[in-house]
Structure formats: structure tokens, C-alpha cells
């Protein structure tokens, strides 16, 4: 009970911070627009990308350790303390570990292998981090509203080629991992770099195909157009567009309800393909073969100090960016599933645009944090795949399903441009998935005893790995060290 109350308290603190940050972003954007037209994009860069994205990514280094300890019923990060009279007897939710990690990476010796290519060795961490960080520039984090008489967009950049920018910049990260593995002049690092490059390239194909159906459904590649506008949204639009509109709509008084045109309902296959492919791009468990401690490999095995820190933090930035893209493309962005038109037409919201933006901006970050949590839960639930399994999943499963999804979506959009037929097809897919999952779970419970023995008999010895049956569990616990650096002892 105490642990539950503690978690609820910190969830409340987190949402309060999001409310304050979004209110500050809109207010500051309105003030800057009055002095420098277009200047709100610069304040968005500082607040959304530097403060929020980097702040969440940094704190995730602690959150992952705490969540993993909660899932495994063990003590989490609580050894690092601040030696002050009031604070020395408190673990402070593990925050001192985050501070200790940062200090250690900043002051640890910057090791350079004697036979490494110095230019490419130093370029590797930059190319691994910068593209991932730059991806968030096109993610809209709140609605466009009027603040102090000026229009404020809660996004850094709105290029016409939106999703193409995402594909182009994301593909650059493969150069960072490849150069890091090759320039170290270490055969184990090279093996990790080759694995990372082949894995990222193979899943980029499925990643691109997963979004083709969404592009056909909404006839755009611009991320703000995917999110859309609510009807009469603060005088900025006169018709609901994108995921803000309803496929079937009803009203209870002045309150609007219905089935929204969210990407997940129109493209459930596209969502699962995108999530699986993008998760593989992060190279985190169960797709963490480029960093296998059991084989002593890793494309950044020769890096230390802040260079290692850049590789590590880039993975956590990827978690936040992936969550933001999922919310924008498949879950309505900052829009509510119902009541959006009612909220936008309230006199209070029309008079105070910053308040409307703050509310929907907080909704956006609430959705993002859910998918952040989901990725942490997956990372600590599944054992890592074998390398051949990862390649088979990408080429033999995701690719054919992606092609089928593209053809089916194209046919249904041509048949019914209103997208209702596509929504019915999507709902049937969701129902089928739920039925298959439920039936599999029931069969697993009925034959749990016999199945368990069968799995052990089929264990890794049969494949020549020579590991005990509990090898994966041990690996899952030790693998966190590769991502948490100096904080591995806290596990």
C-alpha cells in the first residue's frame, strides 16, 4: 500500500511539472513572438527538446533501474546519498545515482585506443546521438493557439516533408554505430558494429512500410496534418481534420463523442509493425544483440567517459522520441478521444489560449509517458532474441505483413475515401488479435505444467549454446550494466 501511494504521489508530481512546463512554453512563446516573429520556435527548441526530452531521457536512467527492481522484487538504486544532515538518511528516489553517473562520466578518463582512428572514433558518438535528438524537432507537442495576440505553434519545425525527414535523419544513426565499431580497431567492437548496422538497416525497411498505409489514409506526410485540428479550434479552423475528426459522431448535449479517426484504429497492423521496427532500431532488449555481454561484444566497448555517456543517453532519447512519434501518428497526438470540440468552444478556452494549449499539451505528455513505461516494461519482460531470430522477424515476418497492409489499405481507401471501411477493417484486426491472445493465454494456463517441462527439454543446450535454463534471466539482470555504466552496482 505504501509503495502504491508513493508511486501515485510521484505520478502527480510528474504531471504537475508537465502542466507548469507547457504553461511556461506557451507564455514564453507568446512574449517572444511579440518581439521576434517566429521566435517561439527557438523557445520551443530550448524548452521541448533541451529541457523536456533531455530531462526525461536523463531521469529514465534512474527510472529504468527502479522499474526493473520493482518487476524483479528486489532493492533498487538506494546506495548513493547526499551527505547533508537532513538528506543523508534518505535515498531521494534514487536521484543521487543520476547525479553520480553524470559526474563520473564527466570526470572519468577519456580513453583512446592506441590503434584507433582518432577522427572517426570521436565522430562515432556524435553521429549516434545527434540524429536521434534532432528527430524530435518535427513532433508537435501541443495545439496552435493565440497567446497575447500572437500565434504560437508548439513545435520546433514544420517541414513539408515531415515523415521523410524522420526516415532520412533516423537512417543517419547507423553511421554512428558502424563507425564506432570499426574505428576502435577491436574485433569485438567491429562485430557489434556489424550486427547493429545490419539490424538497423533491415528494420528500416519494415519501418518505412508500416507508415505507408497511414500516409495513404490521411494523404499527407506532415506530422501536424496527421494530428489535425478540432472544429472551430479557437478560431484557427472551421472543420475537424486528421485524427481530430470523428468517423462516427454523436452529441450528448453540447458534449461530442464518437469514434475518432486515430491511426491505431485505422492502421492497427501499421502500429504494431512500426512499434516493433522502431523498438528494434533502439537496440534495446529483446533486440540487444549488438551489445551481448555473453559474447563480450558491443560497438562502444572501447569507449569511456562522456563518449560512452552519449551512446547510453542516445538510447533513452530514442525511447522518448519513439513514444512521441507513436502518439502523433497513431493515438491522436495531443487530442482527447472525445470532448475535444466541447473543450475548444468553452469561453474560458477561447479567451485564454495558453490554458487550452497547456491542457492538451499535458494530455500529449501523459500519452508519451505511457509508451515510455511500456517500453521499459517490455525491456524487462522478454529475454533477448538470437541474432538469426531478429533477422528472420524483420525480413520474413514484418516485411510481408507490411506489404499486405499497404495493398489492403490502398484498396479500402479507394473503395471508401471516408475511411469508415478502413476503420471497420482495423477494428476486425484488433478483435482478432484480442481473441488470439486470449485463447493462447487460456491454453497456456491449462497446460502450464507439461509445457514448462517441454520448454526445458528444448532448452539452449539443444542449440549448442551451453547455457543453463536460467541463463536468459541472469542476462536480463546483468545487461543493464551496459546501459547504466557506473550505476551497475546499484542493481
N, C-alpha and C positions, 0 to 999 in steps of 0.2 A: 504494500500500500504506500509506504514511504517513497519507494522508487518511482511509482506511478505519479504521485503528487509532484515529485521533483522534476520528472520529465514534462508534466503539464506546465509547471512553472516556467521552465526554460523555453518551452514552445511559445508561451505567452510573451516572454522577453524577446524572443526572436521576431514575432510578428509585430510587436511594438516598435522594434528597430526598423522593420521594413516600412511601417507607416511613417515614421519620422524621416527616413531616408527619401521616400518618394515625395513627401511634402516639401522637403528641402530642395529636391531636384526640380520640382515644378516652380517653386517660388524663386529659386536662383535663376532658372531658365528665363522666367518672365522678366526679372530685373535686368539680366544681361541683354535680352532681346531689345530692350528699350535703349540701350547704349550702342550695341553692336548687332545689327541684324544678322541672324544665323549663328550668333554666339552661343545659343543654348546647346548646339551640337558639341561645343567644346566643354561646357559644364557637364553634359551627359557623358562625355568621354572620361572626365575626372571622377564623376560620382558612380556611374553604372559600371564601367569597365575596371577602373583602378581601385575604387573603394569597395564596391559590392562584389563583383566577380572575383577579384583577387582576395578580398576579405573572406568570402565564403570558401574559396579554394584553400586558403591557408588554414582556416579553422577545421576544414574537413580532415586534415592530418590528425587532429585530435579526435574528431567525431568518429572517424573510422575505427580508431583504437577502442573508443568507448563502446561503440555499437558491436564490434566483434567480441569484446569481453562480455557484453550483455547476452549475446546469442550463444556464447560458449560457457556461460555461467562461471566466469572467473573474474578476478580483480583486474580492473582496467588501469589506465595511467593515473597513478596517485603518489608516486615517489618524489617527483620534483616539487619542492616547496620554496616559498619566498621567506627568507629568514628575517622576518619582522615580528615584533611582539604579538600582534593580533593575527597575522596571516600564517605564521609558521606551523600551526596545528591544523591547517585546512589545505586540502588538495586543490581547491579552487576550480573544480570541474575539469581538472587536467590542463588548464590553460598554461601553467608554468612549463609543461612539456613542450608546448608550441613555441614558447619564448626561448627555451633551452635549445630546441632544434635550430631555430633561426640564428642564435648566437654561435652555435657550434659550426654551422655551415659558413658563416661569415668569417670566422677566425681560424678555421681549420686550414692546414697546409694545402696549397693549390698544387697538387702533384701532377707532373708532366712526364709521361714515359719517355725514356731516352731515345727510343727509336720511332716515336710517333711523328706524324706530320703536323707540325705546330699550327699552321694556318687552319687546316681542316679540323683538327682536334678542337680548337677553340670555336670554330664555326658551328660544330655539331649541336651543342646545347642551345644556341641561339635559334637555329633553324627548327629545332624540336619545339621550342616554346612560343616563338613569335607568331607563327601561323595559327596555332590554336587560340592564342589570346586575341588575334585580330578577327577571328570568326564572329565574336560577339558584337562587332560594330554594326552588323545589319539586323540584329534581333530587336524588334520593337518591344519595349518593356512596359508600355502604358499608352493610353489613348492620346490623340492630339487635341489639346484644349486651349482655351483662351485664358491667359493669366496676365493681369494688369494691362489688358487691352492688346496683348501680343500673342501670336500663335506659337505654342511650344510643342514640339514633337519629342516624345520620349524614346529617341533612337539616335545613334551616332551618325549613321549614313543610310541613305535610301537609294542605292544604285538601281538602274533599270534592270540590271542583270542579276539581281538578288541571289537566287539559288545557284546560279552559275558561279557567282563569287564564292559561295560556300564550297562548291566542288573544287574550284581552282585553288583556293587558299588551303583547304584541308589536304589536298594532294601534295602540297609542299612539305608537309611534316615528314614524309617518307625520306626526304633527303637528309634530314637531321639524324634519323636513326641509322641510315646507311653510312653516312659519313662518320658518325661516332664509332660504329663498329669497325670500319675499315681503317680510319686514321689512327686508331690506338695501336695498330700493328700487333694485335693479340689475337690468336686463333679462336679463343673462346668468345671474345668480343665480336669478331668477324662472323662467327656462327650465329650469335644473337642478332647481329645486324641483318644478315641474310634472311633469317626467319622473320624478323619484324617487317622487312621490306616486302617479302613475298606475301605475308599475311595481309598487310595494309593494301597492297595493290589488288589482291584477289577480292577483298571485301569492298573495295571502292566500286567495283562493277555492280555488285548487288545493291550498294548504297545508292548509286545513281538510278538504277531501275526501280527501286522502291518508291521514288518520288515522281516518276513519270506519270503514273495514274493520277496523282494529286494535281500535277500541272495541267493535265487534260481536263480534269473536273472543274478547276477554277480558272482555266485559260490565262494563267499568269505565271511569272517566275519571281515576282516581287513579294517579299515577305509581308509588308504592310497590307498588300492586297489579299493575301491568304487570310490574315486576321479579319480584315473588313471593318466596316463602320456600322453602328447601330442606327436605326431610323431616327432622323432628326437629332442626331447626337450633338447637342449643344450648338445647333445651328451650322454644323460643319458638313452635314449630308442630309439628303432627303429620301434616301432609300437604303435599306439594310443590304450590305454586300458581304461577300466572303463567308467566313464562318459565323458572322454575327447574325445572319438571316436564318429563318426557320424553314424547314422543309414542309412541315405541317404545323400550323399555328392556331392557338386559341387564346381567349382572354377571360380572366375572372375579374370582373370589374375593369379596372384600368391596368391590371397586372397581366403581363404577357407570359404565356407558357407555350411549349411546343417541343418539337424535335429539332435541335439546331443542326446546321449543316457542318458539323465538326468533321475534320479529316479522319478521325478514328472511326466514325460511323460510316463514312463513305469509302474509306480505304483501310479496313482492319488488317488485311494482308500486307498492305503497304507499310502500316505502322510496325507490325512485328518484324518485317524484313528490315526496315530502317533501324529499328532498335537493336536487332541482333547484329547487323553490319556495323553500325556506329559503335556499339559496345566492343566489338572485335577491334575496331580502329583504336580504341583506348589502350589496348594491350593489357587489360586487367583480367584477373581470374573471372571465368574459366578460360579466357583466351590469352593467358600469360606465358605462352611457350617461349617468347623471345627472352624471358628472364627466368630461366629454370635453375634453381639452386642445386637440385639433384644432379644436374649436368655441369654445374659451375660455369654457366654462360650468362650473358647479358650484354647488350650493346653498349651500356655505360659502365661496365665492370671496372674500367680503368680510370673512371672519373672520381674526383673527390671534391669536398668543399662546396662552394656555391654552384659549380658546374653540375655536380650531382643534384644539387637542390633544384636547378632549372628542369632537369629531366623529371624529377619527382613531382614538382609543383605543376608541370605541364599536364600530367595525368589527372590531377584534381581539377585543373581548369577545364579540361576536356569533359569532366563529369558535369560541371555547371553549364558549359556551352551546349552540350548534348541535351541536357534537360530543357534549356531554353528553346532550342530548336524543336524538340518534340512538342512542347506546349504550343508554340506558334503554329506549327504545321498540322498538328493532329488534335489538339484539345482547346481550340478556340482562343489561344493567346490570352489576353487579359480580360476577355469577355466572360460573363456569367452564363451558365447554361440556360437560365430563364430569368425574366425580370429585367433584362438589360434596357429595353425601351422604356419601361416604367421608371427605372432609376435615372436615365438620362433626361427624362422630361420633368423631373422634380424641379420646382422653382429654386430650391437651395442649390442644386447641382448646376443649374443654368447660370445662377448668379455667381457661384464660386467654382470656376472650372478646376482650380487646383485641388479642391476637395474631391470632385469626381475622378480626377486623374489619380489622386492618392488612393482612393478606394480600389479602383480597378488595377492600379499598379501593385497594390498589396495582394490582390487576387492572383495576379501573374506570378509573383514570387512564392505564394503559397503552393501553386501548381508545380513550380520549379523545384521547390524543396521536397515535394512528394517524390518526384522522379530521382532526385539526388538520393533520398533514402532508399528507393527501390534498387538503385544501382549498388549501393553499399550492401543491401540485403542479399542480392544475387552474388556479389563478390565473396561473401562469407557463407554461402549456402552450397554452391556447387564446386566439386573438385575440378582441377584443370584438365582440359582435353589433351589427348595426344596430338602431335603435330599433324599427322595424317587425317585425324578426325576433323581438325579445324579446316584443312584444305577441302576435304570432302563436303563439309557443311556449306562452304562458300560456293564451290563450283557445281556440286551435284544436287544440292537441295535449294539453296536460296536463289541461285540463278534461274533454274527452270520455273520455280514458283513466281519469281519476278516477271518473267516473260509472260506467263499465263495471266498474271494480274494486269499487265499492260494491255493485252489483247481483249480481255473481258471488260476492262474499264472503257476502252475505246468503243467497243460495240454498244455498251449500255449508254454512254454519253451521246452517241449518235442517235440511238433509238429514243432517248428521253432526255433532252437538254435541261430539263428542270432538276435533274439529279435524283428524283424520287426513286426511280428504278434502281439506280446505283446504291441508294441508301437501303432499299429492301434487300438487295444482294449482299450488302455489307452486314445487315442485321442477321441474315441467314448464316453468314460465315461465323459471326460471333456466337450465335446459338449452337452451331455445330461444334465449335471449339469448346464451349462450356459443357456440352453433352459428352464429348470425347474425354475431356479432363475429369469429369465427374465419374464416368464409367471406369476409367483407368484407376482412379483413386479407390473406388469400391472394390475392384478386383485385387488391387494391391493389399487392401486390408484383409480380404478374405483369405488370400494365400500368402500372408506375410511370413509365416514360419518356413514353409517349403521354399519360397522364393529367396529368402535370406541365405539358406544353405546352398542353393543353386548359384547364387552370385559369388559366394566364397569359392565354390568349386571352379568357377570360371575366372578366378582372380588373376592378378597380374603375372603370376608365375607361368600361367599358360601362354602368355605373350612374351615370355622371356625377360620381363623387367626385373625379376628377382626381388620384388618389394613385398613386404607383408601386407595383409589386407588393410591395415590401418595406415598405410603409407600416405595416402592422399590427405587424411585428416592431419597427420603431422606436417605435411607440406603446407596445407592451408594456414596452419598456425605460424609456421616459420617464414612463409613467403612475405608476410607483412614487413619483415625487416628490409626487403629490397625497396619498398616504397616509403618506409618511415625513417630510414637512415639511422641516425644516432639514437632514435627513440625505440629501437627494437627491444631494448632491455625492459621497457615499460610493460611489454606483453607478459 
